[in-house]
Amino acid sequence: MTPEQRALRSRIGAHVSWANTGDRSARTAPARQKFLDRFEREVDPDGVLPAQERARRADHARKAYFARLALRSAAVRRKPA
């Protein structure tokens, strides 16, 4: 099977899978939680902060992450084609 055929077969499988998913949010919830947990581990790797403080810091770390992405995206868009 060629790489193109494999990609097409995978794409078909993904579409069938999503077509049979009733609750899309529930299906992706574990991945979203893992992504958000990353920021808590980043700001408190030893787990010594109170939960409320860790959550506050993690929220700022998440916002900084997305701000950096936006900055890089803007820089790429400014480059001439």
C-alpha positions as CSV (number, residue, x, y, z in Angstrom):
1,M,0.0,0.0,0.0
2,T,1.4,3.4,-0.9
3,P,1.7,6.2,1.7
4,E,-1.2,8.1,-0.1
5,Q,-3.4,5.0,0.1
6,R,-2.6,4.6,3.8
7,A,-3.4,8.2,4.5
8,L,-6.7,8.0,2.7
9,R,-7.6,4.8,4.6
10,S,-6.7,6.5,7.9
11,R,-8.8,9.6,7.0
12,I,-11.8,7.4,6.2
13,G,-11.4,5.6,9.5
14,A,-11.2,8.9,11.4
15,H,-14.4,10.2,9.7
16,V,-16.3,6.9,10.4
17,S,-15.1,7.0,14.0
18,W,-16.2,10.6,14.5
19,A,-19.5,9.9,12.8
20,N,-20.2,7.2,15.4
21,T,-19.3,9.4,18.3
22,G,-22.3,10.8,20.2
23,D,-20.5,13.0,22.7
24,R,-17.5,14.6,21.1
25,S,-16.6,16.6,24.2
26,A,-16.5,13.5,26.4
27,R,-14.4,11.6,23.9
28,T,-11.7,14.3,23.9
29,A,-11.9,15.1,27.6
30,P,-9.0,12.9,28.7
31,A,-6.7,14.6,26.2
32,R,-7.8,18.1,27.2
33,Q,-7.3,17.2,30.9
34,K,-3.8,15.8,30.2
35,F,-2.9,19.0,28.3
36,L,-4.1,21.2,31.2
37,D,-2.3,19.0,33.8
38,R,0.9,19.8,32.0
39,F,0.8,23.4,33.2
40,E,0.2,22.4,36.8
41,R,3.3,20.1,36.7
42,E,5.2,22.9,35.1
43,V,4.5,25.4,37.9
44,D,4.6,22.9,40.7
45,P,6.7,19.9,39.8
46,D,7.1,18.7,43.4
47,G,3.4,19.2,44.2
48,V,4.0,21.3,47.3
49,L,1.8,24.3,46.5
50,P,-1.8,24.5,47.8
51,A,-4.3,23.4,45.1
52,Q,-5.7,26.9,44.7
53,E,-2.3,28.5,44.2
54,R,-1.2,25.8,41.8
55,A,-4.3,26.3,39.8
56,R,-3.8,30.1,39.7
57,R,-0.2,29.7,38.5
58,A,-1.1,27.0,36.0
59,D,-3.8,29.4,34.6
60,H,-1.1,32.0,34.0
61,A,1.3,29.5,32.5
62,R,-1.4,28.4,30.1
63,K,-2.1,32.0,29.1
64,A,1.6,32.6,28.6
65,Y,1.8,29.4,26.4
66,F,-1.0,30.6,24.1
67,A,0.4,34.2,24.0
68,R,3.7,32.8,22.8
69,L,1.9,30.7,20.2
70,A,0.1,33.9,19.0
71,L,3.4,35.8,18.9
72,R,5.1,33.2,16.8
73,S,2.0,32.9,14.5
74,A,2.0,36.7,13.9
75,A,5.8,36.6,13.2
76,V,5.3,33.9,10.6
77,R,2.5,35.7,8.9
78,R,4.6,38.9,8.7
79,K,7.3,37.1,6.8
80,P,7.2,37.6,3.0
81,A,6.0,34.5,1.1
